[in-house]
Amino acid sequence: MKINVIRLFALFSLLAIITFSCKSRKSKELKTVVETSVPEVQHETVEVPAVPAAPLTKAGVESKSAAKKEEQVNKEEKIIVQLPEVPREFRAAWIATVANINWPSKRNLTTQQQKEEAIRLLDMLKNNNFNAVIFQVRPSADALYDSKFEPWSYFLNGEIGKKPYPYYDPLEFWVEEAHKRGLELHVWLNPYRAHHTNGGTVTSESMAKKASDYVVRLNNGMYWFDPADIRTQDHAARVVNDIVTRYDIDGVHFDDYFYPYASYNGGSDFPDSKTWNAYKANGGQLSRGDWRRMHVNNFIERIYKEIKAEKPFVKFGLSPFGIWKPGYPAGITGSSQYDELYADAKLWLNKGWVDYFTPQLYWPIEPARQSFTSLLKWWESENTFGRHLWPGLNTVEVKAAHKPTEIVNQINATRTIVPKSPGAVHWSIAGLTKNAEMLSTIANGPYKEKSLVPKSPWLKANPLLAPTLLITPEQGKIFVKWLHQQPEQVRQYVVYAKYGDVWEWEIVENQISSKKFASSKNGKKLNTIAIKAVDRLGNESDYEAQIIK
């Protein structure tokens, strides 16, 4: 019995030594993965006999080999492919609501009829590979949306201040339907016009009455906010900020109406003696023209900065008259927006107070005195901040022997003169809807393929994650599905398919998440699928690709 107890004690002692030795080895192994910056802790050590490692069995060798293979597969999981470049070009059309020029076509349409008209216009743009719409929401201190600052527009239903019935918010509807079709939506506002001659009787609901202390009447019957009155600037800024804050828009857009054209007041000077005299009484030293330009300049800078403070991704665009001053460039003749509208548009471009600049270059390429190409080159030479330069084209009534050919030539010239960020805005959508030849010539020519909008690298955005691909063979076809961890950040996807050595691509809207591909085409087998996500600023994610076995 005593001998058995001694043997049992010896066995336990040996097990304790072996256990201590194993723990010591594990401690040394763990020490190798700790950062070298961690100080080594000193311990007293006990010398113990080394325990030899057990030899690997055949199953152990196979398991280790499989682990190495799996690690190698993980390293090669990212399929490296050379994807083709997708074209980038801004392709937009103005949709004017003032005087019911484009939409709604009449003031007595029902809510449903208004929606149907809007959808037809948006479908036309999408089907002909446009990617943006510039929609007029404030024609004359009124609103085609639910505003707490200004009344419902007369052009919506024939009465100032009357909301749609059955109720809907037209801007909310346009934004949602445009985005469904992969189209950007930019809101177009007239900052200073208070009432249009086609806007019905001036009523107590009109801003011409509510702001009568800083609104003036012109000889042609229009009413205009005084740009030099700080209340004008504060009110317009509130209107812009309200839209930017509440609606999921892609851009804010002003056109060429700053101080009115002289003809609006019968050739007489703008009636701003009240604010001008107050300025002089307070010691103002500027000339009247410089004083007027100063107020417009300050307003443009303010709007740009306030938009960026609220939503940095919302673009600010301006569409001034196409000529800054006669003689710029040499040989150019015509009106001077600098002297007549008190709009120093060159300064705004020079200062980078815009994200895109759309001078209304409504003349043909020839003759030289108002040449489309000469003016575009000059504006590009003034584009010191490298902003987007997307000229306005007179698609409705450009003076040319064959209008469709002229417009196509202008689109092609824009691509040559501004190759890094081509684009154009068509005045107006009526030039496309009412001229079948114009639409087909553009759609089958320069707009034959879809395009992404050009990137805006000065507008910062969070990096977009790559989508995940799921590929399943299905009855002789390949079914492809994709997922994204941040779907709210995605505006579009670009889906790529490689048949043989030839890549094909397609831009699809963000609500589309799957597509079927033929397993072969023209005798070439489908061998690779890839996909990228694109955010609202045109920035692409990294791609995800898979080989088709």
Sequence and secondary structure as in RCSB ss.txt:
>XXXX:A:sequence
MKINVIRLFALFSLLAIITFSCKSRKSKELKTVVETSVPEVQHETVEVPAVPAAPLTKAGVESKSAAKKEEQVNK
EEKIIVQLPEVPREFRAAWIATVANINWPSKRNLTTQQQKEEAIRLLDMLKNNNFNAVIFQVRPSADALYDSKFE
PWSYFLNGEIGKKPYPYYDPLEFWVEEAHKRGLELHVWLNPYRAHHTNGGTVTSESMAKKASDYVVRLNNGMYWF
DPADIRTQDHAARVVNDIVTRYDIDGVHFDDYFYPYASYNGGSDFPDSKTWNAYKANGGQLSRGDWRRMHVNNFI
ERIYKEIKAEKPFVKFGLSPFGIWKPGYPAGITGSSQYDELYADAKLWLNKGWVDYFTPQLYWPIEPARQSFTSL
LKWWESENTFGRHLWPGLNTVEVKAAHKPTEIVNQINATRTIVPKSPGAVHWSIAGLTKNAEMLSTIANGPYKEK
SLVPKSPWLKANPLLAPTLLITPEQGKIFVKWLHQQPEQVRQYVVYAKYGDVWEWEIVENQISSKKFASSKNGKK
LNTIAIKAVDRLGNESDYEAQIIK
>XXXX:A:secstr
 HHHHHHHHHHHHHHHHHHHHHHHHHHHHHHTTS TTS                   HHHHHHHHHHHHHHHHHH
T S         B EEEEEE  GGGSSSSSSTT  HHHHHHHHHHHHHHHHHTT  EEEEEEESSS BSS  SSS
 B HHHHSSTT   SS   HHHHHHHHHHHTT EEEEEE SSEEE TTS S  TTSHHHHTGGGEEE TTS EEE
 TTSHHHHHHHHHHHHHHHHHS  SEEEE S SS  GGGGTT     HHHHHHHHHTT  S HHHHHHHHHHHHH
HHHHHHHHHH TTSEEEE  BS SSTTSSTT  S  HHHHT   HHHHHHHT  SEE  B  S S SGGG HHHH
HHHHHHT TT  EE  EEETTT  SSSHHHHHHHHHHHHHHHSTTS EEEEE THHHHS HHHHHHHHTTTTSS 
 B    TTS        EEEEEEETTEEEEEEE S GGG SEEEEEEEETTEEEEEEEETT  EEEEESEETTEE
EEEEEEEEE TTS B   EEEE  
